[in-house]
Amino acid sequence: MTNEVGKIYDHITTLLLRLFIGLMMLSAGLGKFGNLAGFQQYIHHDFDKTFLAGPLLDLFAYAQPYAEVVLGALVLMGLLTRPILALTALNLIVLFFGKWVVHDFQTAAYNSLYVLITIYALCRSKDNRFSLDYLICSCCCRGKKQENPTCCK
């Protein structure tokens, strides 16, 4: 009985991590859509005098709000949790690096904490009962666990 309660807490902890990361990413992305041109100007202002300026910077300034919204929504839903958390961590590492390049070390420090939280959530993603991944897996693998113990792993 105690082990079952502990397992539920593990799943709840993972859900809370996912909710935090998903809401953080989703709100950051949606906030940029309020003034997309302003966000793109901000990126160019910050990075034009660095080695990061150029076509990749244009692509980043255009794609980042979309990436944040999509990643945030998928993390919130718990759909494709492991690869999406890995992509989210990679996205946050890119943001960390960019802030480090322009010597905005305070923001870089915050971003590094978000990276660590996301990596921790990725490590805990096996305890993901409250997610679409679990729902899809339990429907697809119903009755198949006996034949194939690695179903939906």
ABEGO torsion letter per residue (X at the ends): XAAAAAAAAAAAAAAAAAAAAAAAAAAAAAAAAABAAAAAAAAAAAAAABAABEAAAAAAAAAAAAAAAAAAAAAAAGBGAAAAAAAAAAAAAAAAAAAAAAGBAAAAAAAAAAAAAAAAAAAAAABAABBAAAAAAAAAABGAAAABAABGX
